[in-house]
Amino acid sequence: MRGLQLPLTQTQKVRLQRALEKLEALLSKANSNASVTVADTIPVNYDDAFLKGHGTTEHNGEVVATVCGVVERVNKLIYVRTLRARYKPEVGDIIVGRVIEVAPKRWRLDINYSQDAVLMLSSINMPDGIQRRRTAEDELNMRSIFEENDVLCAEVRGFQHDGLHLQARSQKYGKLQRGQLLSIPPYIVKRQKQHWHYLEEYGIDLILGCNGFVWVGEHVETKDEMLVDQDKPESQTSKTNDYSMSLESREHTYTPLETRQNICRIANAIRVLSMLGFIVTIEVVMEVVNLGVSQNMDTHEMLGSEFCVLVAEREAERRSQKRTRGN
């Protein structure tokens, strides 16, 4: 929020500053014991054994913080989790990435990390839906599955000798089409059990990638290829041709104007939250969208100064009420 650049009037500046000061006061009360800055002393029990982790050091017999963040304790390990940092992958993370290279038996993806991620040909579901060994013909047809600049959804599989590996073996993973890809700071995306969201009211799919890439697109029904009736034998070639034809037909399908407007409205709501530095969750996103609808604002007006101030004021009010109910 410190780097917020908006053409504000004097009244809007006062309102925004008041809302941000209220949010900071609520945050300091909630994390008074957990938040630390550089050189702050971290309280520990010296009678028990403990391990100093990332963001900590020992100075004059005390454990002090070397970064700004929140103190985390895992068994005997004490470390400081930085509030603003680059994305650090964890196994099981749901990410959104863009293909930057098609290499032998693998795709390389940009996932907003310090190094490219690898998606192996053996780590995806084949178009024909049959679980089988990958052949030389499959390797030659890799561009018919994913090519450069395609946007994908995948899951972090783990680190191996040649880098970070992904997997996309479920029907919910794969190529994303007819939507917008947003890039926001990864530290404002909260890790949750569910990162796929179907907004039935708007007919939109929302994927909040842990890596800071967010996908807002037209809803696509996922069909499990393993449940296809196997009583009708078909050759592998015909299945592959049918799949490529269905892809072609989907690319030429018209996206209704109302759906495109909804995509832009939800994307602008996420942009406003990112601009203000607020945590992005499905609940907060929908509150911002509903606020824009209640104020009768057009899609482009959601990026204006007045709406940003309204969002900050509404967020301060929501957190204050939540704290009051908690007490």
C-alpha positions as CSV (number, residue, x, y, z in Angstrom):
1,M,0.0,0.0,0.0
2,R,3.0,2.2,0.5
3,G,3.6,2.4,-3.3
4,L,-0.1,3.1,-4.1
5,Q,-0.3,5.6,-7.0
6,L,-3.8,7.0,-7.6
7,P,-5.0,10.4,-8.8
8,L,-6.8,11.3,-5.6
9,T,-8.6,14.4,-4.6
10,Q,-7.9,15.9,-1.1
11,T,-11.1,14.4,0.3
12,Q,-10.3,11.0,-1.1
13,K,-6.8,11.1,0.3
14,V,-8.2,11.8,3.8
15,R,-10.7,9.0,3.5
16,L,-8.2,6.5,2.2
17,Q,-5.6,7.4,4.9
18,R,-8.2,7.1,7.6
19,A,-9.3,3.6,6.3
20,L,-5.6,2.4,6.0
21,E,-4.8,3.7,9.5
22,K,-7.8,1.8,10.9
23,L,-6.6,-1.4,9.1
24,E,-3.1,-1.0,10.5
25,A,-4.5,-0.5,14.0
26,L,-6.6,-3.7,13.7
27,L,-3.6,-5.6,12.3
28,S,-1.2,-4.4,15.0
29,K,-3.7,-5.5,17.7
30,A,-4.2,-8.9,16.1
31,N,-0.5,-9.6,15.5
32,S,1.1,-7.7,18.3
33,N,3.0,-10.7,19.6
34,A,3.7,-12.3,16.2
35,S,4.9,-9.5,14.0
36,V,8.5,-8.4,14.1
37,T,10.8,-6.0,12.3
38,V,14.5,-6.1,11.8
39,A,16.5,-6.4,15.1
40,D,13.4,-7.1,17.2
41,T,13.9,-9.6,19.9
42,I,12.0,-12.9,19.5
43,P,10.8,-14.3,22.9
44,V,11.9,-17.9,23.4
45,N,12.2,-20.3,26.3
46,Y,15.9,-20.8,26.9
47,D,15.2,-23.7,29.2
48,D,13.9,-25.8,26.3
49,A,16.0,-26.6,23.2
50,F,15.1,-24.7,20.0
51,L,16.4,-24.3,16.5
52,K,16.9,-21.0,14.8
53,G,15.5,-20.9,11.3
54,H,15.2,-18.5,8.4
55,G,15.1,-14.8,9.3
56,T,16.6,-15.2,12.8
57,T,20.1,-14.9,14.4
58,E,21.6,-14.7,17.8
59,H,22.9,-11.4,19.2
60,N,24.1,-10.8,22.7
61,G,22.5,-14.0,23.9
62,E,19.1,-13.1,22.4
63,V,17.3,-14.4,19.3
64,V,16.6,-11.4,17.0
65,A,14.9,-11.1,13.6
66,T,16.8,-10.3,10.5
67,V,13.7,-9.7,8.3
68,C,10.3,-8.1,8.7
69,G,7.5,-10.6,9.0
70,V,5.6,-13.0,11.3
71,V,7.2,-15.4,13.8
72,E,6.3,-19.0,13.1
73,R,7.0,-21.9,15.4
74,V,7.0,-25.5,14.2
75,N,7.9,-27.9,17.0
76,K,11.4,-26.7,18.1
77,L,12.0,-24.6,15.0
78,I,11.6,-20.9,15.1
79,Y,11.6,-18.8,11.9
80,V,10.3,-15.6,10.5
81,R,7.9,-15.7,7.5
82,T,8.4,-12.6,5.5
83,L,5.3,-10.7,4.5
84,R,6.5,-9.6,1.1
85,A,8.6,-12.2,-0.7
86,R,8.9,-14.1,-4.0
87,Y,6.9,-17.2,-4.5
88,K,8.3,-20.3,-2.9
89,P,6.8,-23.5,-4.2
90,E,5.5,-26.2,-1.9
91,V,4.4,-29.7,-2.8
92,G,0.7,-29.7,-3.6
93,D,0.4,-26.0,-4.6
94,I,-2.1,-25.2,-7.3
95,I,-0.4,-23.0,-9.8
96,V,-1.2,-21.3,-13.1
97,G,1.7,-21.0,-15.7
98,R,2.5,-20.2,-19.3
99,V,4.3,-22.5,-21.6
100,I,7.6,-20.9,-22.8
101,E,9.3,-23.9,-24.5
102,V,8.4,-27.3,-25.9
103,A,11.4,-29.6,-25.2
104,P,11.9,-33.3,-25.7
105,K,9.3,-35.1,-23.5
106,R,8.6,-32.0,-21.5
107,W,7.2,-28.5,-21.5
108,R,8.9,-25.6,-19.7
109,L,6.6,-23.2,-17.9
110,D,6.9,-19.7,-16.4
111,I,5.3,-19.9,-13.0
112,N,6.5,-16.6,-11.5
113,Y,9.4,-18.4,-9.8
114,S,13.2,-17.9,-9.9
115,Q,13.5,-20.8,-12.3
116,D,11.2,-22.4,-14.9
117,A,9.0,-25.4,-14.0
118,V,9.0,-28.7,-15.9
119,L,5.9,-30.6,-17.0
120,M,6.8,-34.0,-18.3
121,L,4.8,-35.7,-21.0
122,S,4.4,-38.6,-18.7
123,S,2.8,-36.3,-16.0
124,I,-0.4,-35.4,-18.0
125,N,-3.5,-37.2,-19.1
126,M,-3.3,-38.0,-22.8
127,P,-6.0,-36.7,-25.1
128,D,-7.4,-40.2,-25.8
129,G,-7.9,-40.7,-22.0
130,I,-6.1,-44.1,-22.0
131,Q,-3.5,-44.8,-19.3
132,R,-0.5,-46.1,-21.3
133,R,3.1,-45.7,-21.9
134,R,4.1,-42.6,-24.0
135,T,5.4,-43.4,-27.4
136,A,7.6,-41.6,-29.9
137,E,4.5,-40.6,-31.8
138,D,3.2,-38.9,-28.6
139,E,6.4,-37.0,-28.4
140,L,6.1,-35.8,-32.0
141,N,2.5,-34.6,-31.3
142,M,3.3,-32.6,-28.2
143,R,2.5,-29.3,-29.8
144,S,-1.0,-30.5,-30.5
145,I,-1.5,-30.8,-26.8
146,F,0.3,-27.7,-25.5
147,E,2.3,-25.1,-27.4
148,E,4.2,-21.9,-26.6
149,N,2.1,-19.2,-24.8
150,D,-0.6,-21.6,-23.8
151,V,-1.8,-21.0,-20.2
152,L,-2.1,-24.1,-18.0
153,C,-3.2,-25.1,-14.6
154,A,-1.1,-27.7,-12.8
155,E,0.0,-28.9,-9.4
156,V,3.5,-28.8,-7.9
157,R,4.9,-32.3,-7.8
158,G,8.2,-31.6,-6.1
159,F,11.9,-30.8,-6.7
160,Q,14.1,-33.1,-8.7
161,H,17.6,-33.0,-10.0
162,D,16.6,-31.0,-13.1
163,G,14.3,-28.5,-11.4
164,L,10.8,-28.0,-10.2
165,H,8.4,-30.6,-11.6
166,L,4.6,-30.3,-12.1
167,Q,1.9,-32.8,-12.7
168,A,-1.5,-32.4,-14.5
169,R,-3.1,-35.9,-14.2
170,S,-6.5,-34.8,-13.2
171,Q,-9.3,-33.5,-15.5
172,K,-9.4,-30.2,-13.6
173,Y,-5.8,-29.5,-14.7
174,G,-4.8,-28.6,-18.2
175,K,-5.1,-25.9,-20.8
176,L,-7.1,-22.7,-20.0
177,Q,-8.9,-20.8,-22.7
178,R,-11.3,-17.9,-23.2
179,G,-10.3,-15.8,-20.2
180,Q,-7.8,-13.4,-18.6
181,L,-4.5,-14.2,-16.9
182,L,-3.7,-11.8,-14.1
183,S,-0.4,-11.4,-12.3
184,I,-0.6,-10.2,-8.6
185,P,1.9,-10.5,-5.7
186,P,2.0,-14.1,-4.5
187,Y,2.0,-13.1,-0.9
188,I,-1.6,-11.8,-1.1
189,V,-2.9,-15.2,-2.3
190,K,-3.8,-17.2,0.7
191,R,-3.2,-20.9,0.6
192,Q,-6.5,-22.7,1.1
193,K,-8.0,-26.1,0.5
194,Q,-9.8,-25.0,-2.6
195,H,-8.3,-22.8,-5.3
196,W,-10.8,-23.5,-8.0
197,H,-14.0,-21.6,-7.8
198,Y,-17.1,-21.8,-10.0
199,L,-19.1,-18.6,-9.8
200,E,-22.4,-20.0,-11.0
201,E,-24.2,-16.6,-10.9
202,Y,-21.8,-15.2,-13.5
203,G,-20.8,-18.5,-15.4
204,I,-17.1,-17.9,-14.5
205,D,-14.3,-20.1,-13.4
206,L,-11.8,-18.5,-11.0
207,I,-8.4,-20.1,-10.3
208,L,-6.3,-18.4,-7.6
209,G,-2.8,-19.7,-8.2
210,C,-0.5,-19.9,-5.2
211,N,2.2,-18.4,-7.4
212,G,0.4,-15.1,-8.0
213,F,-1.1,-16.0,-11.4
214,V,-4.9,-15.8,-11.4
215,W,-7.1,-17.1,-14.1
216,V,-10.6,-15.6,-14.8
217,G,-12.4,-17.4,-17.6
218,E,-15.6,-18.7,-19.0
219,H,-16.8,-21.8,-17.2
220,V,-15.9,-25.1,-18.8
221,E,-17.5,-28.4,-17.9
222,T,-14.9,-31.0,-17.0
223,K,-15.6,-34.5,-18.3
224,D,-13.8,-37.5,-17.0
225,E,-12.5,-39.4,-20.1
226,M,-12.2,-42.6,-18.0
227,L,-16.0,-42.8,-17.7
228,V,-16.6,-43.0,-21.4
229,D,-18.6,-46.1,-22.4
230,Q,-16.1,-48.7,-23.4
231,D,-18.6,-51.0,-25.1
232,K,-18.1,-49.1,-28.3
233,P,-14.6,-49.9,-29.5
234,E,-12.8,-47.1,-31.3
235,S,-9.3,-46.8,-32.6
236,Q,-6.7,-44.6,-30.9
237,T,-6.3,-42.6,-34.1
238,S,-10.0,-41.8,-34.4
239,K,-10.1,-40.7,-30.7
240,T,-7.2,-38.4,-31.2
241,N,-8.8,-36.9,-34.4
242,D,-12.1,-36.4,-32.5
243,Y,-10.2,-34.6,-29.7
244,S,-8.4,-32.3,-32.1
245,M,-11.7,-31.5,-33.9
246,S,-13.4,-30.8,-30.5
247,L,-10.5,-28.4,-29.7
248,E,-11.0,-26.7,-33.0
249,S,-14.7,-26.3,-32.5
250,R,-14.2,-25.0,-29.0
251,E,-11.8,-22.3,-30.3
252,H,-14.4,-21.0,-32.7
253,T,-17.2,-21.0,-30.1
254,Y,-18.5,-17.5,-29.4
255,T,-18.2,-16.2,-25.9
256,P,-21.3,-14.1,-25.0
257,L,-20.9,-10.4,-24.3
258,E,-22.4,-10.7,-20.9
259,T,-19.8,-13.4,-19.9
260,R,-17.0,-11.3,-21.2
261,Q,-18.2,-8.4,-19.2
262,N,-18.4,-10.6,-16.1
263,I,-14.8,-11.7,-16.7
264,C,-13.6,-8.1,-16.9
265,R,-15.6,-7.1,-13.8
266,I,-14.2,-9.9,-11.6
267,A,-10.7,-9.3,-13.0
268,N,-10.9,-5.6,-12.1
269,A,-12.0,-6.5,-8.6
270,I,-8.8,-8.6,-8.2
271,R,-6.8,-5.7,-9.7
272,V,-8.2,-3.3,-7.1
273,L,-7.4,-5.7,-4.2
274,S,-3.9,-6.2,-5.5
275,M,-3.4,-2.4,-5.9
276,L,-4.5,-1.9,-2.2
277,G,-2.4,-4.9,-1.0
278,F,-5.4,-6.8,0.5
279,I,-5.5,-10.6,0.8
280,V,-7.3,-12.2,-2.2
281,T,-9.9,-14.8,-1.3
282,I,-13.1,-15.7,-3.1
283,E,-15.2,-14.1,-0.3
284,V,-13.3,-10.8,-0.6
285,V,-13.4,-10.8,-4.4
286,M,-17.2,-11.4,-4.4
287,E,-17.7,-8.6,-1.9
288,V,-15.8,-6.2,-4.2
289,V,-17.8,-7.3,-7.2
290,N,-21.1,-6.9,-5.3
291,L,-20.0,-3.4,-4.1
292,G,-19.4,-2.4,-7.7
293,V,-22.8,-3.7,-8.7
294,S,-24.5,-1.9,-5.8
295,Q,-22.8,1.4,-6.7
296,N,-24.0,1.0,-10.4
297,M,-20.4,1.3,-11.6
298,D,-19.4,0.3,-15.1
299,T,-16.5,-2.2,-15.4
300,H,-13.9,0.4,-16.3
301,E,-15.0,2.7,-13.4
302,M,-13.9,-0.1,-10.9
303,L,-10.3,1.0,-11.6
304,G,-11.0,4.6,-10.6
305,S,-9.9,6.4,-7.5
306,E,-13.3,6.6,-5.9
307,F,-14.0,2.9,-6.1
308,C,-10.5,2.1,-4.6
309,V,-11.3,4.3,-1.6
310,L,-14.7,2.6,-1.2
311,V,-13.1,-0.8,-1.2
312,A,-10.6,0.3,1.5
313,E,-13.4,1.7,3.6
314,R,-15.5,-1.4,3.2
315,E,-12.6,-3.7,4.1
316,A,-11.8,-1.7,7.2
317,E,-15.5,-1.9,8.3
318,R,-15.6,-5.6,7.6
319,R,-12.5,-6.4,9.6
320,S,-13.7,-4.2,12.5
321,Q,-17.1,-6.0,12.6
322,K,-15.3,-9.4,12.4
323,R,-13.1,-8.5,15.3
324,T,-16.1,-7.2,17.3
325,R,-18.0,-10.5,16.7
326,G,-14.8,-12.5,17.7
327,N,-14.7,-10.7,21.0
